[in-house]
Amino acid sequence: MADIDIKSFRSGFNGQVYEPTDAGYDEARQIWNASVYKHPRLIARCSGLADVISAVDFGRRNNLLTAIRGGGHNVGGRALCDDGLVIDLSRMKAVLVDGATRRVRVQGGATLGDLDRETHVFGLAVPCGIVPKTGIGGLTLGGGVGWLIRKYGMSIDNLLSAQVVTADGKVLTASASENDDLFWALRGGGGNFGVVTSFEFQAHPVTTVLGGLLLYPREMAVDVIRHFRDYMESAPDELTAYAALLHGPDGSPLVGVIPCFCGNVTDGERILQPLRKFGSPILDGVQAMPFPAMQSLLSPSFPDGNHNYWKSTLQHELPDDAIAAIVEHSNRLNSPLSFVVLEYYGGAAGRVPSDATAFPHRSLPWDILFCAQWTDPVQTNLHRDWARSGEEILRPFSQNAHLLSALDVEGEDVIKTAFGPNLTRLAAIKRKYDPANFFRVNQNIKSGV
Ligand SMILES: Cc1cc2nc3c(=O)[nH]c(=O)nc-3n(C[C@H](O)[C@H](O)[C@H](O)COP(=O)(O)OP(=O)(O)OC[C@H]3O[C@@H](n4cnc5c(N)ncnc54)[C@H](O)[C@@H]3O)c2cc1C
């Protein structure tokens, strides 16, 4: 690679710069998934907007492959790149809440945990995902699904504006009234259009929720999931719930249902009765809890530093045959750390037209996610094959559609189906804001599509 003047870049940079020979470099290139092993030439950990502009300009002028790191939770490791520049936002974590307007301004490197902690002070919450260490950046740009989706929509449905550094180093505001094409594209188009240095969200009054785990022996899986499906398809919007095929701490195979009711707790106690009374759960951990506690409930299932590979598919419906196939495949799990999650969306998220934002899959409420997780790298192929074949057996039931946020290392065809019918418009917006495809370490939209 040609010589680049890193010395002068360093001298004008306020945050930290790591080269491979610097102390802290190895730590700075760690992300959640241990299967990702990349060696950037330079990691620029920005302290603010001015650093981001410097880094973008430096990357562009020196023709460096450039990645953007938010929370480092992209399963395929798109927060990093080999031999190039990483624009690392992990120091930019400020969250400012205006309790009167319920508006929240969040810097681009904040995590869900950072956001929930601050909004909870005001009795508010922004709809986002279910694991606190996940980055708001990648999650929002991919759509953002979580415990409040049925009542308040996806994260993008609550995005009011974003501050973006584009490939030419300019700072733009994207909102319904400014650069509205960019605003549309950011809501589901991934990291293709620039570095989002801050997001502004509408928050909602959510403090205590009724939630927790219901666990049953695996032998009950087919019945539990059928009942969960039937119940959820007519459940009120206040209730979002997922089912999972997982293992207990002793390795015993289990099936679980995880509800989160965000309305009045007394109403919730009544509404959740049919779910809680079904069968005889070996554990009923459902209780009233602060929303941030609900958000942390599943963290132990996603520890840092394990090997991970994900496959997922979106479906219109969950017929009995699909349930039988999922349970049968789960019973072949190669690792007690792996699991399958059946997520049901719909509600407020499903009532937004498919072309209102770049996220196209509003009419596909079922997401079936095969999460392979293991500790011994020698077993990588075994676990990846399990996740891949899980998605393959569901093809007869699926719509060949995928959730951008759940994509691992994928071929271009899968990335295209994640953008679905909105891809042509996204490509035109890419041509306008990033014609040279400077931002390409992502689920990439080629401007020529
Ligand atoms: C344990 C775990 C739990 C998850 N749970 C959920 C969930 O409940 N709901 C859900 O919707 N998704 C969930 N996801 C998926 C998650 O939303 C995506 O993996 C997302 O990419 C993570 O964002 P990040 O900022 O942490 O990722 P990173 O790996 O840091 O970034 C991923 C990509 O996003 C882009 N990006 C990130 N930040 C910015 C920014 N500020 N500006 C421009 N581009 C940016 C870049 O293209 C980057 O390559 C989960 C993932 C994991 C690993």
The ligand as a Tripos MOL2 file, in Angstrom:
@<TRIPOS>MOLECULE
LIG
   53    58     1     0     0
SMALL
NO_CHARGES

@<TRIPOS>ATOM
      1 C1        -26.2790   -9.7270   20.3170 C.3       1 LIG1
      2 C2        -27.0310   -9.0090   19.2520 C.ar      1 LIG1
      3 C3        -28.3520   -8.6650   19.4590 C.ar      1 LIG1
      4 C4        -29.0530   -7.9860   18.4710 C.ar      1 LIG1
      5 N1        -30.3520   -7.6550   18.6930 N.ar      1 LIG1
      6 C5        -31.0230   -6.9380   17.7870 C.ar      1 LIG1
      7 C6        -32.3540   -6.5020   18.0340 C.ar      1 LIG1
      8 O1        -32.9210   -6.7920   19.0640 O.2       1 LIG1
      9 N2        -32.9700   -5.7430   17.0770 N.ar      1 LIG1
     10 C7        -32.3550   -5.4010   15.9170 C.ar      1 LIG1
     11 O2        -32.9580   -4.6980   15.1060 O.2       1 LIG1
     12 N3        -31.1070   -5.8180   15.6400 N.ar      1 LIG1
     13 C8        -30.4390   -6.5730   16.5490 C.ar      1 LIG1
     14 N4        -29.1700   -6.9870   16.2870 N.ar      1 LIG1
     15 C9        -28.6050   -6.7240   14.9650 C.3       1 LIG1
     16 C10       -27.9520   -5.3730   14.9830 C.3       1 LIG1
     17 O3        -28.9350   -4.3600   14.8510 O.3       1 LIG1
     18 C11       -26.9890   -5.2290   13.8040 C.3       1 LIG1
     19 O4        -26.0050   -6.2080   13.9260 O.3       1 LIG1
     20 C12       -26.3630   -3.8470   13.7580 C.3       1 LIG1
     21 O5        -25.5490   -3.7670   12.6170 O.3       1 LIG1
     22 C13       -25.5430   -3.5670   14.9830 C.3       1 LIG1
     23 O6        -25.1770   -2.2280   15.0190 O.3       1 LIG1
     24 P1        -23.7720   -1.7920   15.6360 P.3       1 LIG1
     25 O7        -23.6770   -0.3390   15.5460 O.co2     1 LIG1
     26 O8        -23.5910   -2.4570   16.9620 O.co2     1 LIG1
     27 O9        -22.8370   -2.5380   14.6270 O.3       1 LIG1
     28 P2        -21.4310   -2.2400   13.9510 P.3       1 LIG1
     29 O10       -20.8770   -3.6010   13.7090 O.co2     1 LIG1
     30 O11       -20.6210   -1.2930   14.7270 O.co2     1 LIG1
     31 O12       -21.8600   -1.5560   12.6250 O.3       1 LIG1
     32 C14       -22.4770   -2.3000   11.6260 C.3       1 LIG1
     33 C15       -22.6170   -1.4860   10.3820 C.3       1 LIG1
     34 O13       -23.5630   -0.4600   10.6350 O.3       1 LIG1
     35 C16       -23.1480    0.7470   10.0530 C.3       1 LIG1
     36 N5        -23.0390    1.7660   11.1030 N.ar      1 LIG1
     37 C17       -22.9840    1.5830   12.4440 C.ar      1 LIG1
     38 N6        -23.0320    2.7660   13.0630 N.ar      1 LIG1
     39 C18       -23.0890    3.7080   12.0950 C.ar      1 LIG1
     40 C19       -23.1790    5.1270   12.0960 C.ar      1 LIG1
     41 N7        -23.2390    5.8110   13.2340 N.pl3     1 LIG1
     42 N8        -23.2220    5.7630   10.9040 N.ar      1 LIG1
     43 C20       -23.2090    5.0870    9.7430 C.ar      1 LIG1
     44 N9        -23.1240    3.7470    9.6850 N.ar      1 LIG1
     45 C21       -23.0840    3.0720   10.8490 C.ar      1 LIG1
     46 C22       -21.8770    0.4800    9.3160 C.3       1 LIG1
     47 O14       -22.1720    0.1770    7.9810 O.3       1 LIG1
     48 C23       -21.3460   -0.7630    9.9680 C.3       1 LIG1
     49 O15       -20.6230   -1.5500    9.0920 O.3       1 LIG1
     50 C24       -28.4340   -7.6600   17.2490 C.ar      1 LIG1
     51 C25       -27.1070   -8.0280   17.0310 C.ar      1 LIG1
     52 C26       -26.4150   -8.6970   18.0180 C.ar      1 LIG1
     53 C27       -25.0260   -9.1300   17.7650 C.3       1 LIG1
@<TRIPOS>BOND
     1     1     2 1
     2     2     3 ar
     3     2    52 ar
     4     3     4 ar
     5     4     5 ar
     6     4    50 ar
     7     5     6 ar
     8     6     7 ar
     9     6    13 1
    10     7     8 2
    11     7     9 ar
    12     9    10 ar
    13    10    11 2
    14    10    12 ar
    15    12    13 ar
    16    13    14 ar
    17    14    15 1
    18    14    50 ar
    19    15    16 1
    20    16    17 1
    21    16    18 1
    22    18    19 1
    23    18    20 1
    24    20    21 1
    25    20    22 1
    26    22    23 1
    27    23    24 1
    28    24    25 2
    29    24    26 1
    30    24    27 1
    31    27    28 1
    32    28    29 2
    33    28    30 1
    34    28    31 1
    35    31    32 1
    36    32    33 1
    37    33    34 1
    38    33    48 1
    39    34    35 1
    40    35    36 1
    41    35    46 1
    42    36    37 ar
    43    36    45 ar
    44    37    38 ar
    45    38    39 ar
    46    39    40 ar
    47    39    45 ar
    48    40    41 1
    49    40    42 ar
    50    42    43 ar
    51    43    44 ar
    52    44    45 ar
    53    46    47 1
    54    46    48 1
    55    48    49 1
    56    50    51 ar
    57    51    52 ar
    58    52    53 1
@<TRIPOS>SUBSTRUCTURE
     1 LIG1         1 GROUP 0 **** ****
